[in-house]
Amino acid sequence: MGAMRHWAVVLPLFLAGCGGSGSTNTPSAPPVDTGTCTMVESAVANEGWIHVQEGSPVNYQHNPPASGPHYPVWLRYQAYTTAQARPYYVHNLEHGAIVLVHRPDAAPALIATLTDTFRALPNDAQCGHPRALLTPDPLLARPVAAIAANFVLEGDCVSPDAIRRFVLAHRNQAPENICDSGTRP
């Protein structure tokens, strides 16, 4: 079992994207805001880095995947509003990228905070761009996650500070050091 780090950051409600004044029982509702956003980082067992034919079905042992079989092409570094297939973004991870994901049914305020966090990521000094992408992922168990090769930071809320620390600690820590943006979609 890998090392686990916990990042607890106290953020005002308008920054955390974690709260709401109304009560609702829908799965897309954020948790009741307590003034604290906790995102949990965990090391994930490596599932290999083999290429499989584009369009092939791929099953991952960890949700979200932080390694594993992937397509031979990767995604452009940008924010997506429609879900991109996991085997594309796993290839980005192999190149040292960070992938930010959210469930499509997550609260709009949470998605907006994650999008703002993505846009504020610092450039990777080697690449001249953040070496990151953002995409919805309907298969997530938790509302949001940041993924790097063999590491995941997950939460029910967004901590911009925890995500920034995660990016700086894990970006460009993968088998291949490739800055080039992908060709998909």
RAGIBEL-V556162 format. One record per pair of residues at least 12 apart in sequence whose C-alpha atoms are under 8 Angstrom apart, sorted by the first residue. I is the first residue (numbers start at 0). J is the second residue. Records with the same first field share a line. If there is no record, write none. Layout:
# RAGIBEL-V556162
I: J ; J
This chain:
# RAGIBEL-V556162
0: 42
1: 41 ; 42 ; 43 ; 44
2: 41 ; 42
3: 39 ; 40 ; 41 ; 42
4: 39 ; 40 ; 41
5: 37 ; 38 ; 39 ; 40
6: 37 ; 38 ; 39 ; 40 ; 161
7: 35 ; 36 ; 37 ; 38 ; 161
8: 35 ; 36 ; 37 ; 158 ; 160 ; 161
9: 34 ; 35 ; 36
10: 34 ; 35 ; 36 ; 158
11: 34
12: 32 ; 34
14: 112
15: 36 ; 109 ; 112 ; 156 ; 157 ; 158 ; 159
16: 29 ; 108 ; 109 ; 111 ; 112 ; 156 ; 157
17: 29 ; 30 ; 31 ; 32 ; 36 ; 108 ; 109 ; 155 ; 156 ; 157
18: 30 ; 31 ; 32 ; 33
19: 31 ; 32
26: 104 ; 105
27: 104 ; 105 ; 106
28: 105 ; 106
29: 105 ; 106 ; 109 ; 155 ; 156
30: 155 ; 156
36: 155 ; 156 ; 157 ; 158
37: 154 ; 155 ; 156 ; 158
38: 152 ; 153 ; 154 ; 155 ; 156 ; 157 ; 158 ; 161
39: 152 ; 153 ; 154
40: 150 ; 151 ; 152 ; 153
41: 150 ; 151 ; 152
42: 149 ; 150 ; 151
43: 61 ; 65 ; 149 ; 150 ; 151
44: 149
45: 65 ; 66 ; 67 ; 149
46: 59 ; 60 ; 66 ; 67 ; 68
47: 66 ; 67 ; 68
48: 66 ; 67 ; 68 ; 69 ; 93
49: 67 ; 68 ; 69
50: 68 ; 69 ; 70 ; 71
51: 68 ; 69 ; 70 ; 71
52: 70 ; 71
53: 70 ; 71 ; 72
54: 70
57: 69 ; 86
62: 138 ; 139 ; 140
63: 138 ; 139 ; 144 ; 146 ; 151
64: 85 ; 89 ; 146
65: 89 ; 92 ; 146 ; 147 ; 148 ; 149 ; 150 ; 151
66: 89 ; 92 ; 93 ; 148 ; 149
67: 89
68: 86 ; 89
69: 85 ; 86 ; 87 ; 89 ; 90
70: 86 ; 87 ; 90
71: 87 ; 90
72: 87 ; 90 ; 181 ; 182 ; 183
73: 87 ; 88 ; 89 ; 90 ; 91 ; 180 ; 181 ; 182 ; 183
74: 87 ; 88 ; 91 ; 180 ; 181 ; 182 ; 183 ; 184
75: 132 ; 180 ; 181 ; 182 ; 183 ; 184
76: 130 ; 131 ; 132 ; 180 ; 181
77: 131 ; 132 ; 133
78: 114 ; 132 ; 133 ; 134
79: 132 ; 133 ; 134 ; 135
80: 134 ; 135
81: 134 ; 135
82: 134 ; 135 ; 136 ; 137
83: 134 ; 135 ; 136
87: 183
91: 181
92: 146 ; 147 ; 148 ; 173
93: 148 ; 173 ; 174 ; 175
94: 171 ; 173 ; 174 ; 175 ; 176 ; 177 ; 178
95: 130 ; 147 ; 148 ; 169 ; 170 ; 171 ; 172 ; 173 ; 174 ; 175 ; 176 ; 177
96: 130 ; 131 ; 132 ; 147 ; 148 ; 170 ; 171
97: 130 ; 131 ; 132 ; 145 ; 146 ; 147 ; 148 ; 166 ; 169 ; 170
98: 131 ; 132 ; 133 ; 134 ; 145 ; 146 ; 147
99: 113 ; 117 ; 131 ; 132 ; 133 ; 134 ; 143 ; 144 ; 145 ; 146
100: 133 ; 134 ; 135 ; 136 ; 143 ; 144 ; 145 ; 146
101: 134 ; 135 ; 136 ; 137 ; 139 ; 142 ; 143 ; 144
102: 135 ; 136 ; 137 ; 138 ; 139 ; 141 ; 142 ; 143
103: 135 ; 136 ; 137
104: 137
105: 142
109: 156 ; 157
112: 157 ; 159
113: 157 ; 159
114: 133
116: 159 ; 162
117: 131 ; 132 ; 133
120: 163
123: 170
125: 178
126: 178 ; 179
130: 170 ; 178
141: 153 ; 154 ; 155
142: 154 ; 155 ; 156
143: 155 ; 156 ; 157
145: 162 ; 165
147: 166 ; 169 ; 170 ; 172
148: 169 ; 172 ; 173
150: 169
152: 165
